[in-house]
Amino acid sequence: MRSNRLRPDHKFIVGIVEPGSRVLDLGCGNGELMFALARGKKAKVQGVELDESAIHKCVAKGLSVFHGDIDSGLSDYQDKSFDYVILNQSLQQIRRVDTVLTDALRVGKKVIVGFPNFAYLSARLRLFFKGKAPVTPSLPYTWHSTPNLHFLSISDFLEYCRKNKINIGQRVFLNGNRRINVLPNLLANIGIFLISK
C-alpha cells in the first residue's frame, strides 16, 4: 500500500512511529494502519480487534491480530512492552475510557490517540439548524447505528489530559487532507495526539 493512498490520519501516525518499533494497535479494524507500519516502517505490529470479519481481513494481510475486547483491559501485557500503543478511531467506542487509557499508557512507552471531533463546525451547525444528531465525514453514522459511545471534542481531550497529568508530545488537527492550525476545536474534524505518562 503506497503512502499516497493512506487515509490522512494514518499518514500522520505512520510519520510519528520510529522505524523498527514495537506497536500494539487497539481496535485495529481491517489492519490498514498496521500494514502500512509493517511495510513502511518495518514495525513489529500486533492488533486487538473485536469484529471477526475485520480480523479475517488482518489475517489475509499477514498481520498478527488477537480477538479481544479492549474494554476488558490489557492485563496480559507487561509494562512498556511496546514502543507505541495506538487508539485511533476507537477511543470514542470504548466503555471504560479511564481504564483503557491507563492500561495503554502502562503498556506503551507512548500512546497515539486519534478521534473524531464532535465539536467540529459542521456538526455544530447540523445540531443547531436542523436539530439533529450530527453526521459528518468523521462521524458518518446516524444516531441509531453509531458504534460511538462518547462524543468528545478536542477541548474535552486536552482538559482530560491536563486533569490526569498526561503529557502531550505531538498533536495534529485535520480536516480531510488539510492540517488545521487555527481554532482546531471548531475547524478540525479529527484530532490526533501523541501522549505519555
C-alpha positions in Angstrom: 0.0 0.0 0.0 1.6 3.3 -1.1 1.6 6.1 1.4 -0.3 8.4 -1.0 -3.3 6.0 -0.7 -3.4 6.1 3.1 -6.0 8.0 4.9 -4.8 11.4 6.2 -4.8 10.3 9.9 -2.9 7.1 9.0 -0.3 9.2 7.2 0.4 11.3 10.2 0.6 8.2 12.5 3.0 6.5 10.2 5.1 9.6 10.3 5.3 9.6 14.1 6.3 5.9 14.5 10.0 5.3 14.5 11.4 2.6 12.2 11.5 -0.9 13.8 9.2 0.0 16.7 7.0 -2.5 18.5 3.4 -1.3 18.0 0.1 -2.5 19.5 -3.0 -1.3 17.7 -6.1 -1.4 19.9 -9.2 -1.6 17.7 -7.1 -2.2 14.6 -10.1 -2.7 12.3 -9.1 -4.3 9.0 -5.4 -3.7 9.6 -4.8 -1.0 7.1 -2.7 1.1 9.5 -0.8 -1.9 10.9 0.0 -3.0 7.3 1.4 0.5 6.5 3.5 0.5 9.6 4.9 -3.0 8.9 5.7 -2.2 5.3 6.8 1.4 5.6 8.5 1.4 9.0 9.4 -2.2 9.4 7.5 -2.1 12.7 6.7 -5.2 14.6 2.9 -4.8 14.8 0.2 -6.6 16.7 -3.5 -5.8 16.8 -6.5 -6.3 19.0 -9.9 -6.3 17.4 -13.4 -7.4 18.3 -15.0 -7.6 14.9 -14.4 -11.1 13.4 -14.7 -10.0 9.8 -12.1 -7.3 10.3 -9.8 -9.9 12.0 -10.1 -12.1 8.8 -9.0 -9.1 6.7 -6.0 -8.6 9.0 -5.0 -12.2 8.8 -5.3 -12.1 5.0 -2.7 -9.3 5.1 -0.4 -11.5 7.1 -0.9 -9.5 10.3 -0.9 -10.7 13.9 -4.2 -9.9 15.5 -6.0 -11.1 18.6 -9.7 -11.3 19.1 -10.5 -9.3 22.1 -12.5 -6.5 23.8 -10.1 -3.8 24.8 -12.6 -2.7 27.4 -11.6 -5.8 29.4 -8.1 -4.4 29.9 -4.6 -5.2 28.9 -3.5 -7.3 31.9 -1.9 -9.9 29.6 0.7 -7.3 28.5 3.8 -6.2 30.6 4.7 -2.7 31.4 6.4 -0.8 28.5 6.3 -3.9 26.3 5.5 -1.7 23.2 7.1 1.4 21.9 3.7 2.7 20.8 0.1 1.8 21.6 -2.4 3.1 19.1 -6.0 4.0 19.8 -7.1 5.5 16.5 -10.8 6.0 15.9 -11.5 3.6 18.8 -11.4 5.8 22.0 -14.9 7.0 21.4 -16.2 3.5 21.1 -14.9 2.0 24.3 -16.9 1.9 27.6 -14.1 2.2 30.1 -12.0 5.2 28.8 -10.1 5.7 32.1 -9.1 2.0 32.4 -8.1 1.6 28.7 -6.1 4.8 28.6 -4.3 3.9 31.9 -3.5 0.5 30.6 -2.4 1.8 27.2 0.0 4.3 29.0 1.3 1.5 31.1 1.9 -1.0 28.3 3.2 1.6 25.8 6.2 4.0 26.1 4.0 6.3 24.1 0.3 6.2 23.0 -1.2 7.6 19.9 -4.8 8.6 20.2 -7.0 9.8 17.3 -10.7 10.6 17.4 -13.4 12.5 15.5 -14.1 15.9 16.9 -17.7 16.2 17.9 -17.4 20.0 18.2 -16.4 20.4 14.5 -18.2 23.3 12.8 -20.5 21.2 10.5 -21.6 19.0 13.5 -22.5 22.2 15.5 -24.4 23.7 12.5 -26.4 20.5 11.9 -27.3 20.3 15.6 -28.2 24.0 15.7 -30.1 24.5 12.5 -31.6 21.1 11.9 -31.9 19.9 15.5 -30.5 16.6 14.5 -27.6 14.4 15.7 -24.5 15.3 13.6 -23.5 13.2 10.6 -20.1 14.3 9.2 -17.2 12.7 7.3 -15.6 11.8 10.6 -18.9 10.9 12.3 -20.6 9.1 9.4 -23.2 7.2 11.4 -26.8 8.1 12.2 -27.7 8.2 15.9 -29.3 4.8 15.8 -26.5 3.0 14.1 -23.4 4.6 15.6 -20.8 2.5 17.4 -19.7 5.6 19.3 -20.4 5.8 23.0 -18.6 9.0 23.7 -18.8 12.2 21.7 -15.8 14.2 22.8 -14.2 17.3 21.4 -10.6 18.3 21.0 -11.0 20.6 24.0 -12.5 17.8 26.1 -9.4 15.6 25.4 -7.0 18.4 26.2 -8.8 19.0 29.5 -8.8 15.3 30.3 -5.0 15.1 29.7 -4.5 18.1 32.0 -6.6 16.7 34.8 -4.9 13.3 34.6 -1.4 14.6 34.2 -0.9 13.1 30.8 1.8 14.6 28.7 1.1 15.6 25.1 4.1 15.3 22.9 2.8 16.0 19.4 -0.7 16.9 18.1 -2.2 17.4 14.8 -5.6 18.6 13.8 -7.0 17.5 10.4 -9.9 18.4 8.1 -9.7 15.9 5.3 -6.1 16.2 3.9 -5.6 19.7 5.4 -3.9 20.4 8.7 -5.7 22.9 10.8 -3.6 25.3 12.9 -6.2 27.8 13.9 -9.3 27.1 16.1 -8.9 23.3 15.8 -11.9 22.6 18.2 -14.1 24.4 15.6 -12.4 23.7 12.3 -10.8 20.3 12.6 -12.9 17.1 12.3 -10.1 14.8 13.6 -7.6 15.3 16.4 -4.5 13.1 16.8 -2.3 13.2 19.9 1.0 11.5 21.0 0.8 11.1 24.7 2.8 9.6 27.6 2.8 9.5 31.3 
